[in-house]
Amino acid sequence: MKVGRNDPCWCGSGRKYKQCHMAFDQKLDHLASQGHIVPRRDLIKTQEDIAMIREAAKVNRAVLDEVAEKICEGMPTSDIDRIVAEKTASYGAVCAPLNYEGFPYSVCTSVNDQVCHGFPSENVFLKEGDIINVDCTSILNGKYADSSRMFMIGQVSEEARKLVEATKKACDLGLEQVKPWGFLGDVGQAVNDYATSCGYQVVREIGGHGVGNGFHEDPWVGFTTRRGSEMVMAPGLMFTIEPMINAGSSKVYTDKKNGWEIYTLDGSLSAQWEYQVLVTEDGYEMISW
């Protein structure tokens, strides 16, 4: 939709378009004319959006902090689901995964060779040596915050520890590539280069995503991409960095019975951390982690 120079800006700031997003739109148009993928206006978060999403992120981080405090050997993963549901509700927020496209739990708990979307269960007890990803998404006043953390239960093997730490390092290196007017492919290459240098493989089929005004927004964020490719990281774009990194093959399969839980095909360990990130005018802001 065309906006006149002196019309109110489309972002809702109340400022004239020429004083607000006109130069921004012109830069995106120029990049698009060069063949680059650029974000739509609805993917650019306004200041009001960002302020509300930050509040949702406070809930998200507090819930994961609660899990970190209570997770322990001998705990059934169903207890994690209960902790997440109760802590989220205590803030007047909602667990986004519950009933999302039929997902029956408030959180994903993925243990050892589970890559993602693990079902909490009364029959799965955490034991010494396990590694587990807890993936939590919170909705507060219609805004979404999404992040996940890895936990190591008791004394874990050297193989497991190195995988968990290397996956965190890969996320950090990807985060360093988040710069205004850079490309999502820059993030993906940094993640993949580091993971492969450690002897690991990054899952190709599953990646990050836009988030904030919805649970899963555009763009899809892959982590085996090449520098200079994929969507332009314009200021106001918000997405997740969440590579799933396998100790063995990158190949995965989905449980045919429930259609949700994803495992490594070769039974190797898998790890994942997830950051929610906002592209700013001078770098990035970590929203949830």
Sequence and secondary structure as in RCSB ss.txt:
>XXXX:A:sequence
MKVGRNDPCWCGSGRKYKQCHMAFDQKLDHLASQGHIVPRRDLIKTQEDIAMIREAAKVNRAVLDEVAEKICEGM
PTSDIDRIVAEKTASYGAVCAPLNYEGFPYSVCTSVNDQVCHGFPSENVFLKEGDIINVDCTSILNGKYADSSRM
FMIGQVSEEARKLVEATKKACDLGLEQVKPWGFLGDVGQAVNDYATSCGYQVVREIGGHGVGNGFHEDPWVGFTT
RRGSEMVMAPGLMFTIEPMINAGSSKVYTDKKNGWEIYTLDGSLSAQWEYQVLVTEDGYEMISW
>XXXX:A:secstr
    TTSB TTSSSSBGGGTTHHHHHHHHHHHHTT B   GGGB  HHHHHHHHHHHHHHHHHHHHHHHH  TT 
BHHHHHHHHHHHHHHTT EETTTTGGG  SSSEEEETTEEE     TT B  TT EEEEEEEEEETTEEEEEEEE
EE SS  HHHHHHHHHHHHHHHHHHHT  TTEEHHHHHHHHHHHHHHTT EE SS  EEE SSSSSEEEEE SS 
 TT SBEE TTBEEEE  EEESS S EEE TTTS  EEETT   EEE BEEEEE SSSEEEEE 
